[in-house]
């Protein structure tokens, strides 16, 4: 009991240390004063209104939506190919290649950003939104592959084999049978990759050039004290959006796994 109580205390302290700064974000975003300090001078929503009056912010938001949407789609498509190969086929160096795919998950983003920047400058490619997308796809493919590998592993191979026995080609069986069954994993991958790309700063800052995405714009605005409250309001919206997207992605993924499991149990009976 003593060990359990100590572990519970440690867990609570860890969660408090981890999430208390995030919980303070919405508190100060509703503070009437532009000074970030306690006690609060009053409650107001004017910082949320001020935020949308900034044309540069809207332009940065547009850039981020383009980058995040493109990253999510490209990463998920490549993740489908990678997960399919890992879960369905045996080939030389399979384990090593699978490890290389997920390696960006453990590499510091600043190392990835500097490496891509050096390569792009060496071959004389101008920095743009597409170079940001390139970097974000690199760090999002591991997450997409892991999510989709779980979906493919939960799928019974006999379903595709039965479709082929009934006259379908491997491609049509994959399109008509496999893809609909792993669609929850695909949706989950898109939402997770979109969230990661939207929140990522280091690669966007290094590879954006004059095309400022939202994360880099927020970083630049913190140099001006008068802009800080509006950025806190924007941060509150982004945190809420990230939580919602991740929650929806996990819900869709769990329902997809439950549906696949239920179908397999029904067939076994």
N, C-alpha and C positions, 0 to 999 in steps of 0.2 A: 504493500500500500504506500509506503514512504517513497519507493522508487517511482511508482505511478504518479503520485502527487508532484514529485520533482519534475518528471517529464511533462506533466500537464502545465506546470508553472513555466517551464522553459518554452513550451509551445506558445503559450499566451504572450509571453514577453517577446518572443520572436515575431509573432504576428503583429503585435503592437508597434514594434520597431520598424517593421516592414511597411505597414499601411498607414501609420499616423501621419506622415508627410502628405500622403494622398488625401487623407480625410481633411487636412487643413486647407487644401486647395479650394474646395467649394466654400469653406467658411470665409476666407478672405475675398473670394470673388463676389460675395454679397455685401462686403464691407463698404460703407458709404465713403470712408476716407481713402485717399490714394496711398496712405502710409500703411505698410504691411506690419502691423504690430497690434498687440493686445493692450488695453481692452478695445473692442470694436466700437466705433463711433456711431453706428446705426446700420440698418439694413436697407439695401437698395438693389435694383436690377438694372441700373443705368449703364453699368459696365458691359452688360450683354448687348445693349442697344448701341453703345459706342463702338463695340467691336465690329458690327456689321456696316458701319459708316466708313470703314477704311478700305479704299479701293485696292491698295496693295495686298491687304489680307485676302480679299476675294480672288485676286489674281493668283496668289500663292495657293489658295484652296483649290482653285481650278487645276493648277499644275499638279498638286498632290493627288487629286482624283484621277487625273490622266495616268500618273505614274502608278498609283496603287491598283487601279482597275486593270491596266495592262500587265502589271507584275502578277496579279492574282491569276489572270487567265493563262498567261504564258507558263508560269510556274506549275499550275495545275495540269496543263497539257503535258509538260515534260515529266511531271511527277507520275502521271498515269503510265507513261511509257516505262519509266524506271521501276515503278512498283510492280507492273505487269511482268517485266523481265525477272525481277528478283523473286517473285512468288510463284512463277509458273515454269521457269526454264532453268536448266543447269548448264553452265558454260564455264570455261577456264577463268580463274581469278574472280569468280563471282563474289566471294566474301570480301576480297580486297577492293573491288570496284564499288560494292555497296558501302564499304567504309569510307571511300573517297567521296561518295555522294553526300554523306552526312557530315563530312569533315567541317564544312563552313559553320556548323552549329557550335563548334567549340573554338573556332578561330576568332580572335578579336576583330570586330568590325573595322577598326582603324587600320589594321594590317591589310585586310581585304581592300579597303578603300585606297590606301596608298599603292598597293600592287596594281590595281586596275588603272589608277591615275597614271602611273609610270608607263604602263603598256599603251594607254590611249595617247599620251603625249609623244611616245616614241614613234607611233605609226601615224601621227599627225591627224588624229580624230578630234574634232571640236567638242567641247563639253556641252551637253544639252539634256533635255528630259530623257532622251533615249539612253544616254550613258548612265543616268540614275537607274532607269529600268533594268539595264544590264546588271548593275551591281545588286539591285534588290532581288532580281530573279536568282542570282547566285546564292543569296542567303535564304531565300524562301523555298527553293527546291528541296532541301533536306526535310523541312517541315511537311511539305506536300507529300513527299515520298513516304515518310513515316505514317502519316494519316491514311494514305491510300493503300499502303502495304497491309495495314490492319484490315481494311475493307476487303481487299482481294483474298487475304488469308482466311477470312470468315466465309468466303463463298465456296460452295461445293463444286468441285471440278466436274462432277458427273452431269451438271446442268448443261454445260457447254458441250460435253461429249454426246449427250442425248440430242441436242440440237443438230450437231454434225451428223449423227446417225439418221436423222430425219431429213437430211438433204441440204442443210445450211452449210455455207462455206465458213471457214474459221473467222473471216472478217465479219460476215453477217451475223454469226453466232455471238461474236463479241459485241457487235452493235445492238443486237436485239435482246440479248439475254444478260450479258455481263454488265454493260454500262447502266441499264436501268437499276440493276441490283446494287451497284456500288455508287449510285447517284448521291445518296446521303453523304458518303465520304468525299465525293467531288465537291458538293456544296460546302461541306465543312472545310475542305482545303482552300477553296476560293475565299471564304470569309476569314480564315486564319491568315492567309497570305496577304489579303487586303489590309488587315489590321496591322500586321508586322510592317508592311511597307509604309502605311500611313504614319506610324509612330517612329520609324527609323530616322535617325538624324545624321550620324557620322558619314555614311556613304552618300547621302543626299547633299551634305555640305561640301564634300570633297569633289563630287562628280557633277554638280549642278551647273557650274559656271554662272552665267547671268540669269539662268532660269531658277528662281528661288522657289522651292517647295515649302509647304507649311511649316515643317519642323525647323528648317533653317531660318524662316521668317520669324518665328517665335524667338529663336535664340538671338537674332539681331535686335529685336525690339526690347529685350531686357537691358539694353544699354541706356534706355531712356526711362527714368523713374515714372514719368507720367503715363507711359504705355503699359506698365506692369499690371495694374488692375484689370485692364481689358484682356491681357494675355492670360491672366489667371482665370477669367471667365471662359476664354477659349479653351484653356486646359481642362476646365471642368466638363465642358461639352465633349472634348476628345476622350476623357477618361470614361464618361458615361457611354459614349459610342463604342469604345473598345470593349467595355464590359458586356454590353448588349450583343455585339458581334461574336465575341468569344462564347458567350452563353448560348446563343442561337446555334453556333457551329457545333458545340459539344452536344446540345440537345438533338440536333439532326443526326450527328454521328452515332449517338447512343440508340436512337430510334432505328437507324439503319441496321446496326449490329443486331438489335433485338428482332427486327423483321427477318433478317437473314437466318438468324438462329431459329426463329419460329418456323420458317419455311422448311428448314432442314429437319427439324423435329417432326413436322407433319409428314414429310416425305418418308422418313424412316419408319413411321408407323404404318 
